[in-house]
Amino acid sequence: MHYDVAVVGAGVAGSCAAFAAAKRGLSVVLLEKEALPRYKLCGGAVTRKTMELLAGEGIRLPAKLFHEVRKVRVKIPGAEREIDIAEGDILTTYRDVLDYALAKEADRAGAEVRDATRVKGVKRGRGGYLIKTECGDVSAKFVIGCDGVSSVVRKYLFGWRFPPGEVGVAAEYEVPGLSLDAMEIHFGHASFSYTWAFPKAEGATIGVAELASRLKESIVSRLESFASTLPYVDPSALPPAKAHLIPMGGIRRKVASPRALLAGDAAGFVDPLSGEGTYYAALSGIKAAQFVNEAFNGKEENLLAYQSFCDRELLPELRAMLYLGRLFYFNLDFSYHLFKNSDVLLSVISALGKGEPKPREILRRAIIYSLRSLPGYLASRVGLLR
Ligand SMILES: Cc1cc2nc3c(=O)[nH]c(=O)nc-3n(C[C@H](O)[C@H](O)[C@H](O)COP(=O)(O)OP(=O)(O)OC[C@H]3O[C@@H](n4cnc5c(N)ncnc54)[C@H](O)[C@@H]3O)c2cc1C
């Protein structure tokens, strides 16, 4: 069967792309390798801007899918601070449940959702692409690759992969029945990332991430040693850990060709400081569908304008967070000094939840604040040396 667009992968990016393309009248097939609902390793934190984006596109999600976070607790070695979160700024969810609801929305918009259909390869054919799946071939004029960090579409049509310095390795325990009064973020257990304990509706998710190029031991042993520091965790009662890769955004990559696009993790669109990927997956998926629709209706000759959009709108935000991360992890002693003596880190967390100010403004303020604080920090360290 021939479709206007084939979307590969029914995660957040894929179901949003399929919904947005079908809503605009295109014939859409959404190809997912797993049977839905499928498990997806994720902290499941969803910010206000994501919910606003989905609602603005017309995607309806029941409130019962989400758990409200009203407090974030940040811990560094020797200190701890808390910040109150406004209602709706930060929610958590289970990704199997969220992604299934999104796939049903794509179906409601008119997309044909085919789960348990792994894509094995993609090649250019007459009038578009031939997509080889475990359940037969599919042809489509356009392809949107939303098949995650190890994307098959990217491999066959774009030919690049993430080098170890541009991808994180993460592991989590999904602990049913564990009740937490706050979302916890811990520093000091990873060299270029944080560790976390996120409250969810029916338990909590405990996780760790580290840049692949800096990982000297197994990520699961890193997770085990982090979990053993948590007073509310019984290590003998933990479920098996699961691990997954997480791309680092903020680096320019090829995400558009004349008739094929990449979105979400397949394109590397993840905030490299917070690890927030669902917002960028939803945004890039919806935008990819809009560009496909314009190309289909002859307003654009091809899909290359999507690359310009990503370079102009997404890359600067993600790059600002990359630089903010480098600033933070460059000298943890200085960063911890700022944390103890100011609200600067807590205000970054609050801004991520609210979606305001934008990352570039957050980075600008953080640089100014760091420069202003440097003399006091150096004086305190010289005082320590005497
Ligand atoms: C441990 C961890 C914690 C995280 N925590 C958070 C968080 O709290 N908040 C947040 O915003 N982000 C978080 N992220 C990032 C977030 O999970 C991702 O950025 C997001 O899932 C990207 O969505 P996606 O749709 O692009 O890809 P995915 O969710 O990975 O979906 C890709 C889909 O493609 C399918 N697929 C793959 N290959 C094929 C194939 N060959 N054929 C057909 N289908 C295929 C997969 O089965 C999958 O369903 C976390 C990531 C990790 C690893």
The ligand as a Gaussian input file, in Angstrom:
#p B3LYP/6-31G(d) Opt

LIG

0 1
 C       16.764000       6.877000      31.551000
 C       16.137000       8.014000      30.801000
 C       15.379000       8.951000      31.493000
 C       14.780000      10.010000      30.815000
 N       13.996000      10.874000      31.515000
 C       13.347000      11.857000      30.860000
 C       12.440000      12.695000      31.551000
 O       12.210000      12.541000      32.752000
 N       11.797000      13.665000      30.858000
 C       12.020000      13.845000      29.507000
 O       11.429000      14.751000      28.934000
 N       12.865000      13.051000      28.823000
 C       13.518000      12.054000      29.459000
 N       14.325000      11.211000      28.765000
 C       14.474000      11.392000      27.307000
 C       13.250000      10.854000      26.594000
 O       12.944000       9.559000      27.065000
 C       13.487000      10.801000      25.077000
 O       14.086000      11.993000      24.648000
 C       12.160000      10.568000      24.351000
 O       11.670000       9.290000      24.670000
 C       12.338000      10.680000      22.862000
 O       11.143000      10.261000      22.247000
 P       11.188000       9.665000      20.763000
 O        9.784000       9.492000      20.364000
 O       12.089000      10.466000      19.914000
 O       11.934000       8.253000      20.913000
 P       11.480000       6.952000      21.689000
 O       10.632000       7.285000      22.845000
 O       12.738000       6.184000      21.929000
 O       10.574000       6.180000      20.645000
 C       11.144000       5.550000      19.526000
 C       10.174000       4.461000      19.078000
 O       10.666000       3.886000      17.876000
 C       10.492000       2.484000      17.949000
 N       11.456000       1.879000      17.036000
 C       12.791000       1.814000      17.155000
 N       13.334000       1.179000      16.125000
 C       12.317000       0.821000      15.315000
 C       12.238000       0.113000      14.087000
 N       13.319000      -0.373000      13.488000
 N       11.038000      -0.053000      13.512000
 C        9.900000       0.435000      14.123000
 N        9.911000       1.084000      15.304000
 C       11.118000       1.281000      15.873000
 C       10.751000       2.153000      19.421000
 O       10.209000       0.907000      19.799000
 C       10.077000       3.323000      20.097000
 O        8.717000       3.058000      20.381000
 C       14.957000      10.143000      29.414000
 C       15.719000       9.206000      28.701000
 C       16.302000       8.138000      29.388000
 C       17.100000       7.114000      28.622000

